[in-house]
Amino acid sequence: MRRVYKKADLPVAEIRRFLEPGPIVLVSSRWKNHTNIMTMGWHTVMEFSPSLIGCMITAANHSYEMIRKSGECVINIPTVHLVEEIVGIGNTTGAHLDKFRKFGLTEEEGNIVKAPLIKECYANYECRVADTQLLKGYNFFILEVVSARAAVYPKYPKTVHYRGEGIFMVSGKHINLRKKFKNQNL
Ligand SMILES: Cc1cc2nc3c(=O)[nH]c(=O)nc-3n(C[C@H](O)[C@H](O)[C@H](O)COP(=O)(O)O)c2cc1C
């Protein structure tokens, strides 16, 4: 049965709560001998081929300059078992802290980029910065995924999605409507 919602005005600064798609990702980077990780929710797929991802990284974050200067990073997709690390990494700066050590995560070598992959994550996307045009106005990086690996099981990982105000949602129930799709590649 369709539901009729009773609604109230929503401050426009809060609309992100229902739009932030997640999954929450961990972005790892390397600049010279220093590695770092940040938590990120504001990302979007932009294109299939080349495989482009856009994301907003505040310039105040230590990761911003590391990614801008090195021109690369890794988008790591954690599952719910790493939720404490997700929060810890997103609430500390790597300016004077080794977050791999602090949060007990393992650096893994990538195929193409020098930034380390996080071994404990479900999937790892090696990225190169493809376009910096929107950095100045919006802190918006356009990344190209140049190599990727993902766990072979389970097929649908229990990813973590941010609801705002410290509340996370864990992906769960799936509904298969594949037969109704005209484009089977979507
Ligand atoms: C759930 C969550 C989502 C976040 N999403 C983003 C984001 O999309 N962009 C961003 O710039 N910072 C985001 N942050 C904040 C950074 O992860 C945080 O500022 C972190 O301390 C940056 O680390 P760094 O200074 O070592 O780069 C998020 C934090 C949390 C907890």
The ligand as an SDF file (V2000), in Angstrom:
LIG
                    3D

 31 33  0  0  0  0  0  0  0  0999 V2000
   30.6380    9.9510    8.3820 C   0  0  0  0  0  0  0  0  0  0  0  0
   31.6310   10.9850    7.9110 C   0  0  0  0  0  0  0  0  0  0  0  0
   31.5920   11.4480    6.6080 C   0  0  0  0  0  0  0  0  0  0  0  0
   32.4980   12.4180    6.1660 C   0  0  0  0  0  0  0  0  0  0  0  0
   32.4420   12.8630    4.8700 N   0  0  0  0  0  0  0  0  0  0  0  0
   33.3200   13.8010    4.4420 C   0  0  0  0  0  0  0  0  0  0  0  0
   33.3010   14.2500    3.0850 C   0  0  0  0  0  0  0  0  0  0  0  0
   32.5380   13.7860    2.2530 O   0  0  0  0  0  0  0  0  0  0  0  0
   34.1840   15.2250    2.7230 N   0  0  0  0  0  0  0  0  0  0  0  0
   35.0740   15.7870    3.6250 C   0  0  0  0  0  0  0  0  0  0  0  0
   35.8390   16.6660    3.2380 O   0  0  0  0  0  0  0  0  0  0  0  0
   35.1350   15.3570    4.9030 N   0  0  0  0  0  0  0  0  0  0  0  0
   34.2870   14.3720    5.3270 C   0  0  0  0  0  0  0  0  0  0  0  0
   34.3360   13.9200    6.6100 N   0  0  0  0  0  0  0  0  0  0  0  0
   35.3070   14.5420    7.5390 C   0  0  0  0  0  0  0  0  0  0  0  0
   36.7380   14.0190    7.4000 C   0  0  0  0  0  0  0  0  0  0  0  0
   36.7760   12.6100    7.3450 O   0  0  0  0  0  0  0  0  0  0  0  0
   37.5410   14.5330    8.6220 C   0  0  0  0  0  0  0  0  0  0  0  0
   37.6020   15.9490    8.5480 O   0  0  0  0  0  0  0  0  0  0  0  0
   38.9070   13.9230    8.7740 C   0  0  0  0  0  0  0  0  0  0  0  0
   39.3880   14.2660   10.0420 O   0  0  0  0  0  0  0  0  0  0  0  0
   39.8960   14.3750    7.7180 C   0  0  0  0  0  0  0  0  0  0  0  0
   41.1170   13.7410    7.9870 O   0  0  0  0  0  0  0  0  0  0  0  0
   42.5070   14.3470    7.4750 P   0  0  0  0  0  0  0  0  0  0  0  0
   42.6510   15.7320    8.0900 O   0  0  0  0  0  0  0  0  0  0  0  0
   43.5170   13.3850    8.0120 O   0  0  0  0  0  0  0  0  0  0  0  0
   42.4340   14.4030    6.0030 O   0  0  0  0  0  0  0  0  0  0  0  0
   33.4670   12.9300    7.0690 C   0  0  0  0  0  0  0  0  0  0  0  0
   33.5160   12.4500    8.3890 C   0  0  0  0  0  0  0  0  0  0  0  0
   32.6130   11.4800    8.8110 C   0  0  0  0  0  0  0  0  0  0  0  0
   32.6880   10.9720   10.2200 C   0  0  0  0  0  0  0  0  0  0  0  0
  1  2  1  0
  2  3  1  0
  2 30  2  0
  3  4  2  0
  4  5  1  0
  4 28  1  0
  5  6  2  0
  6  7  1  0
  6 13  1  0
  7  8  2  0
  7  9  1  0
  9 10  1  0
 10 11  2  0
 10 12  1  0
 12 13  2  0
 13 14  1  0
 14 15  1  0
 14 28  1  0
 15 16  1  0
 16 17  1  0
 16 18  1  0
 18 19  1  0
 18 20  1  0
 20 21  1  0
 20 22  1  0
 22 23  1  0
 23 24  1  0
 24 25  2  0
 24 26  1  0
 24 27  1  0
 28 29  2  0
 29 30  1  0
 30 31  1  0
M  END
$$$$
